[in-house]
Amino acid sequence: MSEFMEGLNLTVLGVTIVFMVLSILAVVLYAVGWTERRLVEKEGGAPSPAPVQPSEVEGGEKKPAIPPRDLAVITAAVLAYTAEKASQLRPLPFKRKVSDAWRLYGVQSSMEEVEDFNYELGKW
């Protein structure tokens, strides 16, 4: 019984240590995120990934200022890419379903093999 208690104590100790390390790691990651947010706020705002200036459009909507020529080039590139991908698609060949007779024969033969194996070892 003492061996069982020793194993139980060791298991509880191990699980406790693992969860303590995970908790410490979570707190450290939260602190890093908090300090990074503070540093960004002190520098004067969040950096934007792309310096796109919104322009006023009719109706009060704000849209990014992309020159029409650049927009046309991007649209043409996307359409060319999708057209190329669509031409590479091909239909899959139709496959007939194997008849159930073969499946049942396979199940029956594997059962016979198991029965023969048991008889050879004298397990009955």
C-alpha positions as CSV (number, residue, x, y, z in Angstrom):
1,M,0.0,0.0,0.0
2,S,2.9,2.3,0.7
3,E,4.1,1.9,-2.9
4,F,0.7,3.0,-4.2
5,M,0.7,6.1,-1.9
6,E,4.2,7.0,-3.1
7,G,3.1,6.7,-6.7
8,L,0.1,8.8,-6.0
9,N,2.1,11.5,-4.2
10,L,4.6,11.5,-7.1
11,T,1.8,11.9,-9.7
12,V,0.2,14.8,-7.7
13,L,3.6,16.5,-7.4
14,G,4.3,16.2,-11.1
15,V,0.9,17.5,-12.2
16,T,1.2,20.4,-9.8
17,I,4.6,21.4,-11.1
18,V,3.4,21.2,-14.7
19,F,0.4,23.4,-14.0
20,M,2.5,25.9,-12.0
21,V,5.0,26.2,-14.9
22,L,2.1,26.7,-17.3
23,S,0.6,29.4,-15.1
24,I,3.9,31.2,-14.8
25,L,4.3,31.1,-18.6
26,A,0.8,32.5,-19.0
27,V,1.5,35.4,-16.6
28,V,4.8,36.2,-18.3
29,L,3.1,36.3,-21.8
30,Y,0.3,38.5,-20.5
31,A,2.9,40.8,-19.0
32,V,4.9,41.0,-22.2
33,G,1.7,41.9,-24.1
34,W,0.8,44.5,-21.5
35,T,4.2,46.2,-21.6
36,E,4.3,46.2,-25.4
37,R,0.9,47.9,-25.5
38,R,2.1,50.5,-23.1
39,L,5.3,51.2,-25.1
40,V,3.2,51.6,-28.3
41,E,0.9,54.0,-26.6
42,K,3.8,56.1,-25.3
43,E,5.3,56.3,-28.8
44,G,2.2,57.9,-30.2
45,G,-0.3,55.3,-31.4
46,A,-0.5,51.9,-33.0
47,P,1.6,51.4,-36.1
48,S,-0.4,50.6,-39.2
49,P,0.8,47.8,-41.5
50,A,0.3,49.9,-44.7
51,P,0.2,53.7,-44.8
52,V,-3.1,54.0,-46.7
53,Q,-4.9,57.3,-46.3
54,P,-8.7,57.1,-46.4
55,S,-10.3,59.5,-48.8
56,E,-13.8,60.9,-48.6
57,V,-16.2,59.4,-51.1
58,E,-19.8,60.4,-51.9
59,G,-22.2,59.4,-49.2
60,G,-19.7,59.8,-46.4
61,E,-18.1,56.4,-46.9
62,K,-14.4,56.1,-46.3
63,K,-12.4,54.0,-48.7
64,P,-8.7,53.5,-49.1
65,A,-7.1,55.7,-51.8
66,I,-6.0,53.2,-54.4
67,P,-5.2,54.7,-57.8
68,P,-7.6,53.2,-60.5
69,R,-4.6,52.0,-62.6
70,D,-3.2,50.0,-59.6
71,L,-6.7,48.6,-58.9
72,A,-7.0,47.4,-62.5
73,V,-3.6,45.7,-62.3
74,I,-4.4,44.0,-59.1
75,T,-7.8,42.8,-60.4
76,A,-6.3,41.5,-63.6
77,A,-3.6,39.6,-61.7
78,V,-6.2,38.0,-59.4
79,L,-8.4,37.0,-62.3
80,A,-5.5,35.5,-64.2
81,Y,-4.5,33.5,-61.2
82,T,-8.0,32.1,-60.6
83,A,-8.4,31.3,-64.3
84,E,-5.1,29.4,-64.3
85,K,-6.2,27.4,-61.2
86,A,-9.6,26.6,-62.8
87,S,-7.9,25.2,-65.9
88,Q,-5.9,22.8,-63.8
89,L,-9.0,21.2,-62.3
90,R,-10.1,18.0,-63.9
91,P,-13.1,15.8,-63.1
92,L,-12.5,12.7,-61.1
93,P,-13.3,9.4,-62.8
94,F,-16.4,7.6,-61.7
95,K,-15.7,4.5,-59.6
96,R,-18.1,1.7,-59.2
97,K,-18.9,0.5,-55.7
98,V,-17.5,-3.0,-55.0
99,S,-20.2,-5.5,-54.5
100,D,-21.2,-6.6,-51.0
101,A,-20.5,-10.2,-51.9
102,W,-16.7,-9.6,-52.0
103,R,-16.8,-7.7,-48.7
104,L,-18.8,-10.5,-47.0
105,Y,-16.4,-13.1,-48.4
106,G,-13.5,-11.2,-46.9
107,V,-15.2,-11.0,-43.5
108,Q,-16.0,-14.7,-43.6
109,S,-12.5,-15.7,-44.5
110,S,-11.0,-13.6,-41.8
111,M,-13.3,-15.1,-39.3
112,E,-12.4,-18.6,-40.4
113,E,-8.7,-17.7,-40.0
114,V,-9.3,-16.5,-36.4
115,E,-11.3,-19.6,-35.6
116,D,-8.6,-21.9,-37.0
117,F,-5.9,-20.0,-35.1
118,N,-7.9,-20.5,-31.8
119,Y,-8.3,-24.2,-32.5
120,E,-4.6,-24.6,-33.2
121,L,-3.6,-23.0,-29.9
122,G,-6.2,-25.0,-28.0
123,K,-7.9,-21.8,-26.5
124,W,-11.4,-23.4,-26.7
